[in-house]
Amino acid sequence: MKKAILLILSLFILAISTNAQESDKYEVVYLNNGQVIKGKITDYEPKSHLVIRTDDGRVLRYDIHEIERVQRRPRPDNVAFNGDFNGKGPQKGYHGFVDGQATFASGKYGFSRYGVSTTHGYQFRPWLFAGLGYEYYLFKDQMDKKYSTHTIFGDVRVDFMKSSIDPFLDLRVGYNTGKNMGLMVSPSIGLRIALGKNTPLALNVGMGYSFQHLRHVYYYDNLNNNKGPFYVIDGKGDHNTTIIDMDGQTSGGFTVRVGIEF
């Protein structure tokens, strides 16, 4: 699990640094025939020629007599917090998400769970998405008893780049309607990877931590079991058990989500 967390963090940092390079200066070459070429000059001989590499990877060579002038300009900023939408990254308007997810138990009261979720909302700015969502989870307590739960949540997402690879932060806050459940809070970080040009489709991969408030947790001590005590959601037992009702605990776990944006 630690390796997976480090991998997500390294990808997150790599995406930011890679896209930050796109904010460097670039050259604009104006030709005598009216053409305008944008890119990075890689070779220049004042009395002979000029070589420029365009953003789409082409390498073009022009004789000096073909060139009217050359200007150097700042590249349009791809950081989501600056300016308006630029045609890359999440675009303004409705966005929907469908995710598969799993939470791996952590801590004394951790309960593992897995399920699906869907979120629907609006991209207000290049950096800001807000919406509402629904999670369906299958819980398993420490006695391996299964529960199915439903959670309604609000979702706020902050995108960092206006680009095909976009790191993001996501925060879900909602209420779980399952037995003895309650408030749910789930922050995460991840990457949005566009699945093509001029399409809203994207792959989203995220990792974070989920907090699930439990109104009641039961300390379950099987007197004939040498494995020690268990913590369960449902306090039903038998004559070989000692059960203690414990109010207001929080179940934690590392959460992984993979899904499609449309």
MARMARRO-495116 format. One record per residue (C-alpha): residue number from 0; residue in three letters; chain; x, y, z. Coordinates in steps of 0.05 Angstrom, whole numbers. Example, Ala and Ser with C-alpha at 12.3 -4.5 7.8 and 13.67 -1.06 7.14 Angstrom:
<recs>
@num: 0 residuo: ALA cadena: A X: 246 Y: -90 Z: 156
@num: 1 residuo: SER cadena: A X: 273 Y: -21 Z: 143
</recs>
This chain:
<recs>
@num: 0 residuo: MET cadena: A X: 0 Y: 0 Z: 0
@num: 1 residuo: LYS cadena: A X: 57 Y: 48 Z: 16
@num: 2 residuo: LYS cadena: A X: 88 Y: 35 Z: -52
@num: 3 residuo: ALA cadena: A X: 21 Y: 50 Z: -86
@num: 4 residuo: ILE cadena: A X: 15 Y: 116 Z: -48
@num: 5 residuo: LEU cadena: A X: 86 Y: 136 Z: -68
@num: 6 residuo: LEU cadena: A X: 71 Y: 118 Z: -140
@num: 7 residuo: ILE cadena: A X: 9 Y: 163 Z: -142
@num: 8 residuo: LEU cadena: A X: 48 Y: 220 Z: -109
@num: 9 residuo: SER cadena: A X: 106 Y: 213 Z: -159
@num: 10 residuo: LEU cadena: A X: 58 Y: 213 Z: -218
@num: 11 residuo: PHE cadena: A X: 23 Y: 274 Z: -188
@num: 12 residuo: ILE cadena: A X: 88 Y: 313 Z: -182
@num: 13 residuo: LEU cadena: A X: 112 Y: 290 Z: -251
@num: 14 residuo: ALA cadena: A X: 48 Y: 314 Z: -284
@num: 15 residuo: ILE cadena: A X: 55 Y: 383 Z: -252
@num: 16 residuo: SER cadena: A X: 129 Y: 390 Z: -271
@num: 17 residuo: THR cadena: A X: 117 Y: 365 Z: -342
@num: 18 residuo: ASN cadena: A X: 61 Y: 414 Z: -355
@num: 19 residuo: ALA cadena: A X: 98 Y: 471 Z: -321
@num: 20 residuo: GLN cadena: A X: 151 Y: 464 Z: -376
@num: 21 residuo: GLU cadena: A X: 97 Y: 482 Z: -427
@num: 22 residuo: SER cadena: A X: 95 Y: 552 Z: -396
@num: 23 residuo: ASP cadena: A X: 165 Y: 568 Z: -423
@num: 24 residuo: LYS cadena: A X: 177 Y: 620 Z: -477
@num: 25 residuo: TYR cadena: A X: 166 Y: 601 Z: -549
@num: 26 residuo: GLU cadena: A X: 184 Y: 632 Z: -616
@num: 27 residuo: VAL cadena: A X: 138 Y: 657 Z: -672
@num: 28 residuo: VAL cadena: A X: 168 Y: 659 Z: -742
@num: 29 residuo: TYR cadena: A X: 134 Y: 705 Z: -792
@num: 30 residuo: LEU cadena: A X: 148 Y: 685 Z: -864
@num: 31 residuo: ASN cadena: A X: 147 Y: 732 Z: -924
@num: 32 residuo: ASN cadena: A X: 90 Y: 691 Z: -955
@num: 33 residuo: GLY cadena: A X: 44 Y: 706 Z: -895
@num: 34 residuo: GLN cadena: A X: 53 Y: 640 Z: -858
@num: 35 residuo: VAL cadena: A X: 63 Y: 641 Z: -782
@num: 36 residuo: ILE cadena: A X: 102 Y: 584 Z: -750
@num: 37 residuo: LYS cadena: A X: 102 Y: 574 Z: -674
@num: 38 residuo: GLY cadena: A X: 151 Y: 530 Z: -637
@num: 39 residuo: LYS cadena: A X: 222 Y: 526 Z: -610
@num: 40 residuo: ILE cadena: A X: 281 Y: 548 Z: -651
@num: 41 residuo: THR cadena: A X: 334 Y: 493 Z: -648
@num: 42 residuo: ASP cadena: A X: 385 Y: 520 Z: -699
@num: 43 residuo: TYR cadena: A X: 399 Y: 590 Z: -724
@num: 44 residuo: GLU cadena: A X: 452 Y: 617 Z: -772
@num: 45 residuo: PRO cadena: A X: 442 Y: 693 Z: -782
@num: 46 residuo: LYS cadena: A X: 465 Y: 692 Z: -854
@num: 47 residuo: SER cadena: A X: 440 Y: 624 Z: -874
@num: 48 residuo: HIS cadena: A X: 379 Y: 590 Z: -844
@num: 49 residuo: LEU cadena: A X: 335 Y: 576 Z: -784
@num: 50 residuo: VAL cadena: A X: 307 Y: 510 Z: -758
@num: 51 residuo: ILE cadena: A X: 245 Y: 508 Z: -714
@num: 52 residuo: ARG cadena: A X: 210 Y: 450 Z: -679
@num: 53 residuo: THR cadena: A X: 134 Y: 459 Z: -676
@num: 54 residuo: ASP cadena: A X: 90 Y: 438 Z: -619
@num: 55 residuo: ASP cadena: A X: 65 Y: 378 Z: -659
@num: 56 residuo: GLY cadena: A X: 136 Y: 352 Z: -668
@num: 57 residuo: ARG cadena: A X: 152 Y: 375 Z: -739
@num: 58 residuo: VAL cadena: A X: 222 Y: 402 Z: -753
@num: 59 residuo: LEU cadena: A X: 221 Y: 457 Z: -806
@num: 60 residuo: ARG cadena: A X: 280 Y: 493 Z: -839
@num: 61 residuo: TYR cadena: A X: 275 Y: 561 Z: -872
@num: 62 residuo: ASP cadena: A X: 327 Y: 602 Z: -909
@num: 63 residuo: ILE cadena: A X: 339 Y: 671 Z: -881
@num: 64 residuo: HIS cadena: A X: 311 Y: 705 Z: -943
@num: 65 residuo: GLU cadena: A X: 243 Y: 670 Z: -931
@num: 66 residuo: ILE cadena: A X: 236 Y: 702 Z: -862
@num: 67 residuo: GLU cadena: A X: 204 Y: 769 Z: -848
@num: 68 residuo: ARG cadena: A X: 216 Y: 771 Z: -773
@num: 69 residuo: VAL cadena: A X: 220 Y: 728 Z: -709
@num: 70 residuo: GLN cadena: A X: 187 Y: 744 Z: -643
@num: 71 residuo: ARG cadena: A X: 192 Y: 710 Z: -576
@num: 72 residuo: ARG cadena: A X: 128 Y: 705 Z: -535
@num: 73 residuo: PRO cadena: A X: 106 Y: 674 Z: -469
@num: 74 residuo: ARG cadena: A X: 71 Y: 608 Z: -480
@num: 75 residuo: PRO cadena: A X: -3 Y: 608 Z: -458
@num: 76 residuo: ASP cadena: A X: -5 Y: 588 Z: -385
@num: 77 residuo: ASN cadena: A X: -32 Y: 518 Z: -374
@num: 78 residuo: VAL cadena: A X: -40 Y: 526 Z: -299
@num: 79 residuo: ALA cadena: A X: -114 Y: 518 Z: -284
@num: 80 residuo: PHE cadena: A X: -116 Y: 577 Z: -235
@num: 81 residuo: ASN cadena: A X: -95 Y: 627 Z: -289
@num: 82 residuo: GLY cadena: A X: -142 Y: 651 Z: -343
@num: 83 residuo: ASP cadena: A X: -202 Y: 617 Z: -375
@num: 84 residuo: PHE cadena: A X: -212 Y: 550 Z: -409
@num: 85 residuo: ASN cadena: A X: -160 Y: 537 Z: -465
@num: 86 residuo: GLY cadena: A X: -191 Y: 476 Z: -500
@num: 87 residuo: LYS cadena: A X: -150 Y: 426 Z: -459
@num: 88 residuo: GLY cadena: A X: -166 Y: 392 Z: -393
@num: 89 residuo: PRO cadena: A X: -236 Y: 393 Z: -364
@num: 90 residuo: GLN cadena: A X: -282 Y: 440 Z: -403
@num: 91 residuo: LYS cadena: A X: -337 Y: 485 Z: -377
@num: 92 residuo: GLY cadena: A X: -405 Y: 451 Z: -369
@num: 93 residuo: TYR cadena: A X: -434 Y: 385 Z: -345
@num: 94 residuo: HIS cadena: A X: -388 Y: 328 Z: -325
@num: 95 residuo: GLY cadena: A X: -405 Y: 258 Z: -302
@num: 96 residuo: PHE cadena: A X: -363 Y: 204 Z: -269
@num: 97 residuo: VAL cadena: A X: -370 Y: 129 Z: -257
@num: 98 residuo: ASP cadena: A X: -319 Y: 97 Z: -211
@num: 99 residuo: GLY cadena: A X: -302 Y: 29 Z: -183
@num: 100 residuo: GLN cadena: A X: -270 Y: 35 Z: -114
@num: 101 residuo: ALA cadena: A X: -243 Y: -3 Z: -55
@num: 102 residuo: THR cadena: A X: -225 Y: 17 Z: 16
@num: 103 residuo: PHE cadena: A X: -174 Y: -24 Z: 54
@num: 104 residuo: ALA cadena: A X: -183 Y: -25 Z: 130
@num: 105 residuo: SER cadena: A X: -136 Y: 16 Z: 172
@num: 106 residuo: GLY cadena: A X: -133 Y: 25 Z: 247
@num: 107 residuo: LYS cadena: A X: -169 Y: -7 Z: 306
@num: 108 residuo: TYR cadena: A X: -240 Y: 3 Z: 278
@num: 109 residuo: GLY cadena: A X: -223 Y: -6 Z: 204
@num: 110 residuo: PHE cadena: A X: -274 Y: -43 Z: 161
@num: 111 residuo: SER cadena: A X: -256 Y: -61 Z: 89
@num: 112 residuo: ARG cadena: A X: -307 Y: -44 Z: 35
@num: 113 residuo: TYR cadena: A X: -314 Y: -41 Z: -40
@num: 114 residuo: GLY cadena: A X: -365 Y: -16 Z: -89
@num: 115 residuo: VAL cadena: A X: -383 Y: 34 Z: -143
@num: 116 residuo: SER cadena: A X: -401 Y: 108 Z: -146
@num: 117 residuo: THR cadena: A X: -427 Y: 159 Z: -195
@num: 118 residuo: THR cadena: A X: -420 Y: 234 Z: -192
@num: 119 residuo: HIS cadena: A X: -454 Y: 288 Z: -234
@num: 120 residuo: GLY cadena: A X: -441 Y: 363 Z: -232
@num: 121 residuo: TYR cadena: A X: -413 Y: 424 Z: -266
@num: 122 residuo: GLN cadena: A X: -343 Y: 449 Z: -284
@num: 123 residuo: PHE cadena: A X: -348 Y: 523 Z: -265
@num: 124 residuo: ARG cadena: A X: -276 Y: 543 Z: -276
@num: 125 residuo: PRO cadena: A X: -214 Y: 507 Z: -305
@num: 126 residuo: TRP cadena: A X: -196 Y: 490 Z: -233
@num: 127 residuo: LEU cadena: A X: -265 Y: 480 Z: -200
@num: 128 residuo: PHE cadena: A X: -316 Y: 424 Z: -206
@num: 129 residuo: ALA cadena: A X: -375 Y: 414 Z: -158
@num: 130 residuo: GLY cadena: A X: -429 Y: 361 Z: -159
@num: 131 residuo: LEU cadena: A X: -470 Y: 309 Z: -123
@num: 132 residuo: GLY cadena: A X: -459 Y: 234 Z: -121
@num: 133 residuo: TYR cadena: A X: -481 Y: 166 Z: -97
@num: 134 residuo: GLU cadena: A X: -438 Y: 108 Z: -70
@num: 135 residuo: TYR cadena: A X: -459 Y: 36 Z: -63
@num: 136 residuo: TYR cadena: A X: -412 Y: -3 Z: -17
@num: 137 residuo: LEU cadena: A X: -407 Y: -74 Z: 8
@num: 138 residuo: PHE cadena: A X: -379 Y: -72 Z: 79
@num: 139 residuo: LYS cadena: A X: -347 Y: -129 Z: 117
@num: 140 residuo: ASP cadena: A X: -335 Y: -122 Z: 192
@num: 141 residuo: GLN cadena: A X: -281 Y: -157 Z: 231
@num: 142 residuo: MET cadena: A X: -325 Y: -219 Z: 240
@num: 143 residuo: ASP cadena: A X: -332 Y: -222 Z: 164
@num: 144 residuo: LYS cadena: A X: -406 Y: -205 Z: 167
@num: 145 residuo: LYS cadena: A X: -427 Y: -168 Z: 103
@num: 146 residuo: TYR cadena: A X: -469 Y: -105 Z: 97
@num: 147 residuo: SER cadena: A X: -492 Y: -65 Z: 37
@num: 148 residuo: THR cadena: A X: -495 Y: 11 Z: 46
@num: 149 residuo: HIS cadena: A X: -516 Y: 72 Z: 7
@num: 150 residuo: THR cadena: A X: -483 Y: 141 Z: 13
@num: 151 residuo: ILE cadena: A X: -505 Y: 207 Z: -16
@num: 152 residuo: PHE cadena: A X: -448 Y: 258 Z: -20
@num: 153 residuo: GLY cadena: A X: -427 Y: 326 Z: -45
@num: 154 residuo: ASP cadena: A X: -363 Y: 328 Z: -86
@num: 155 residuo: VAL cadena: A X: -314 Y: 386 Z: -96
@num: 156 residuo: ARG cadena: A X: -255 Y: 375 Z: -143
@num: 157 residuo: VAL cadena: A X: -195 Y: 421 Z: -156
@num: 158 residuo: ASP cadena: A X: -157 Y: 412 Z: -221
@num: 159 residuo: PHE cadena: A X: -86 Y: 438 Z: -228
@num: 160 residuo: MET cadena: A X: -73 Y: 438 Z: -303
@num: 161 residuo: LYS cadena: A X: -109 Y: 455 Z: -368
@num: 162 residuo: SER cadena: A X: -77 Y: 396 Z: -404
@num: 163 residuo: SER cadena: A X: -88 Y: 324 Z: -426
@num: 164 residuo: ILE cadena: A X: -55 Y: 300 Z: -361
@num: 165 residuo: ASP cadena: A X: -85 Y: 336 Z: -303
@num: 166 residuo: PRO cadena: A X: -69 Y: 325 Z: -229
@num: 167 residuo: PHE cadena: A X: -128 Y: 338 Z: -183
@num: 168 residuo: LEU cadena: A X: -151 Y: 339 Z: -111
@num: 169 residuo: ASP cadena: A X: -220 Y: 312 Z: -93
@num: 170 residuo: LEU cadena: A X: -263 Y: 317 Z: -30
@num: 171 residuo: ARG cadena: A X: -327 Y: 278 Z: -18
@num: 172 residuo: VAL cadena: A X: -371 Y: 292 Z: 43
@num: 173 residuo: GLY cadena: A X: -436 Y: 254 Z: 53
@num: 174 residuo: TYR cadena: A X: -481 Y: 211 Z: 95
@num: 175 residuo: ASN cadena: A X: -483 Y: 135 Z: 96
@num: 176 residuo: THR cadena: A X: -552 Y: 107 Z: 108
@num: 177 residuo: GLY cadena: A X: -529 Y: 38 Z: 130
@num: 178 residuo: LYS cadena: A X: -540 Y: 6 Z: 198
@num: 179 residuo: ASN cadena: A X: -504 Y: 47 Z: 252
@num: 180 residuo: MET cadena: A X: -470 Y: 89 Z: 198
@num: 181 residuo: GLY cadena: A X: -467 Y: 164 Z: 191
@num: 182 residuo: LEU cadena: A X: -421 Y: 219 Z: 165
@num: 183 residuo: MET cadena: A X: -371 Y: 200 Z: 110
@num: 184 residuo: VAL cadena: A X: -310 Y: 243 Z: 90
@num: 185 residuo: SER cadena: A X: -263 Y: 220 Z: 35
@num: 186 residuo: PRO cadena: A X: -206 Y: 264 Z: 9
@num: 187 residuo: SER cadena: A X: -162 Y: 239 Z: -48
@num: 188 residuo: ILE cadena: A X: -110 Y: 259 Z: -100
@num: 189 residuo: GLY cadena: A X: -106 Y: 232 Z: -171
@num: 190 residuo: LEU cadena: A X: -93 Y: 241 Z: -245
@num: 191 residuo: ARG cadena: A X: -142 Y: 256 Z: -301
@num: 192 residuo: ILE cadena: A X: -117 Y: 227 Z: -368
@num: 193 residuo: ALA cadena: A X: -155 Y: 250 Z: -430
@num: 194 residuo: LEU cadena: A X: -176 Y: 194 Z: -477
@num: 195 residuo: GLY cadena: A X: -172 Y: 236 Z: -540
@num: 196 residuo: LYS cadena: A X: -177 Y: 306 Z: -570
@num: 197 residuo: ASN cadena: A X: -242 Y: 345 Z: -571
@num: 198 residuo: THR cadena: A X: -277 Y: 294 Z: -526
@num: 199 residuo: PRO cadena: A X: -297 Y: 298 Z: -452
@num: 200 residuo: LEU cadena: A X: -278 Y: 225 Z: -442
@num: 201 residuo: ALA cadena: A X: -221 Y: 215 Z: -392
@num: 202 residuo: LEU cadena: A X: -192 Y: 162 Z: -346
@num: 203 residuo: ASN cadena: A X: -189 Y: 181 Z: -273
@num: 204 residuo: VAL cadena: A X: -143 Y: 146 Z: -223
@num: 205 residuo: GLY cadena: A X: -143 Y: 168 Z: -150
@num: 206 residuo: MET cadena: A X: -120 Y: 147 Z: -81
@num: 207 residuo: GLY cadena: A X: -138 Y: 176 Z: -14
@num: 208 residuo: TYR cadena: A X: -166 Y: 161 Z: 55
@num: 209 residuo: SER cadena: A X: -239 Y: 150 Z: 76
@num: 210 residuo: PHE cadena: A X: -268 Y: 166 Z: 145
@num: 211 residuo: GLN cadena: A X: -334 Y: 133 Z: 162
@num: 212 residuo: HIS cadena: A X: -368 Y: 153 Z: 227
@num: 213 residuo: LEU cadena: A X: -402 Y: 95 Z: 264
@num: 214 residuo: ARG cadena: A X: -456 Y: 111 Z: 313
@num: 215 residuo: HIS cadena: A X: -445 Y: 45 Z: 349
@num: 216 residuo: VAL cadena: A X: -387 Y: -4 Z: 349
@num: 217 residuo: TYR cadena: A X: -390 Y: -69 Z: 388
@num: 218 residuo: TYR cadena: A X: -332 Y: -101 Z: 423
@num: 219 residuo: TYR cadena: A X: -341 Y: -175 Z: 410
@num: 220 residuo: ASP cadena: A X: -300 Y: -223 Z: 453
@num: 221 residuo: ASN cadena: A X: -309 Y: -297 Z: 437
@num: 222 residuo: LEU cadena: A X: -288 Y: -334 Z: 500
@num: 223 residuo: ASN cadena: A X: -271 Y: -397 Z: 459
@num: 224 residuo: ASN cadena: A X: -230 Y: -360 Z: 407
@num: 225 residuo: ASN cadena: A X: -157 Y: -347 Z: 420
@num: 226 residuo: LYS cadena: A X: -152 Y: -294 Z: 365
@num: 227 residuo: GLY cadena: A X: -175 Y: -240 Z: 412
@num: 228 residuo: PRO cadena: A X: -229 Y: -188 Z: 408
@num: 229 residuo: PHE cadena: A X: -266 Y: -163 Z: 346
@num: 230 residuo: TYR cadena: A X: -302 Y: -98 Z: 330
@num: 231 residuo: VAL cadena: A X: -368 Y: -106 Z: 294
@num: 232 residuo: ILE cadena: A X: -426 Y: -62 Z: 271
@num: 233 residuo: ASP cadena: A X: -481 Y: -109 Z: 293
@num: 234 residuo: GLY cadena: A X: -478 Y: -129 Z: 367
@num: 235 residuo: LYS cadena: A X: -515 Y: -196 Z: 362
@num: 236 residuo: GLY cadena: A X: -477 Y: -252 Z: 395
@num: 237 residuo: ASP cadena: A X: -487 Y: -317 Z: 433
@num: 238 residuo: HIS cadena: A X: -473 Y: -344 Z: 503
@num: 239 residuo: ASN cadena: A X: -399 Y: -350 Z: 489
@num: 240 residuo: THR cadena: A X: -390 Y: -276 Z: 477
@num: 241 residuo: THR cadena: A X: -382 Y: -212 Z: 516
@num: 242 residuo: ILE cadena: A X: -409 Y: -151 Z: 479
@num: 243 residuo: ILE cadena: A X: -396 Y: -78 Z: 498
@num: 244 residuo: ASP cadena: A X: -431 Y: -22 Z: 462
@num: 245 residuo: MET cadena: A X: -382 Y: 34 Z: 443
@num: 246 residuo: ASP cadena: A X: -411 Y: 99 Z: 415
@num: 247 residuo: GLY cadena: A X: -382 Y: 148 Z: 365
@num: 248 residuo: GLN cadena: A X: -323 Y: 112 Z: 332
@num: 249 residuo: THR cadena: A X: -291 Y: 127 Z: 264
@num: 250 residuo: SER cadena: A X: -273 Y: 73 Z: 215
@num: 251 residuo: GLY cadena: A X: -215 Y: 91 Z: 170
@num: 252 residuo: GLY cadena: A X: -184 Y: 61 Z: 108
@num: 253 residuo: PHE cadena: A X: -141 Y: 75 Z: 46
@num: 254 residuo: THR cadena: A X: -185 Y: 84 Z: -15
@num: 255 residuo: VAL cadena: A X: -169 Y: 71 Z: -88
@num: 256 residuo: ARG cadena: A X: -214 Y: 94 Z: -145
@num: 257 residuo: VAL cadena: A X: -211 Y: 81 Z: -220
@num: 258 residuo: GLY cadena: A X: -264 Y: 108 Z: -267
@num: 259 residuo: ILE cadena: A X: -287 Y: 142 Z: -330
@num: 260 residuo: GLU cadena: A X: -306 Y: 215 Z: -338
@num: 261 residuo: PHE cadena: A X: -356 Y: 235 Z: -392
</recs>
